[in-house]
Amino acid sequence: MAKDAGDQNSAGQNDLNRLPIDSRRLQQQIAFLIEIDKLKSIIRHTPLVNGSRLENSAEHSWHLAMSAMILAEHAADSDFDVLHAVKLALVHDLIEIDAGDTYCYDDEGRKDQKQREAAAADRIFSLLPADQKRKIHRFWEEFEHRQTPEARFAHAVDRFVPLLHNYVTAGSSWKENGIRRTQVEKRMASIRPGSEVLHAAATALINEAVRRGFLSE
């Protein structure tokens, strides 16, 4: 199976090299766009709202970007660029193409997560022309470091949306993985610097989830 996948990748690269495009810059940009299509095949641990299946990382990135746009009025900082936050939201999970989706409550898997993701960022973003590589890499690092209003808010929404999915699916992935209230509360604490409003909403959802048996104490 791995050999077949490799053969397909090689064939795809050869097809890309034969594209009737003279511009080296455009070729690099197209190579990047083709590569990030792989995000659609990275399966996360978060269910769709209808509970029919788990979402993929591309769907999550789209939903996160839309959520950041719609919820922007609840950002903690008044000096806030919503378009920039949307850009951070769209970029930050591209590294999962190589690093995969590390389950947020998997302590073992998180031990080398940063190293895997840094290596993925270097490879994937290097497909772009040098100036765009630097720009996209800076977006990714900004999201990770959470030092700007936009990064703090994008991070807050990134925490809040999966919580919402778990709540509306009656705690499906919480129950499947034996997750308890204290674990969820610890993870949701980092919402507060980006949005007090979303943090309060997350707390209310957790309390109600426990009351309704979606989440164990």
Sequence and secondary structure as in RCSB ss.txt:
>XXXX:A:sequence
MAKDAGDQNSAGQNDLNRLPIDSRRLQQQIAFLIEIDKLKSIIRHTPLVNGSRLENSAEHSWHLAMSAMILAEHA
ADSDFDVLHAVKLALVHDLIEIDAGDTYCYDDEGRKDQKQREAAAADRIFSLLPADQKRKIHRFWEEFEHRQTPE
ARFAHAVDRFVPLLHNYVTAGSSWKENGIRRTQVEKRMASIRPGSEVLHAAATALINEAVRRGFLSE
>XXXX:A:secstr
 HHHHHHHHHHHHHHHHT S   HHHHHHHHHHHHHGGGGG EEEEE TTSSSEEEHHHHHHHHHHHHHHTGGG 
S SS  HHHHHHHHHHTTTTHHHH    TT TTTTTTHHHHHHHHHHHHHTTS HHHHHHHHHHHHHHHHT SHH
HHHHHHHHHHHHHHHHHHTTTHHHHHHT BHHHHHHHHGGGTTT HHHHHHHHHHHHHHHHTTSSB 
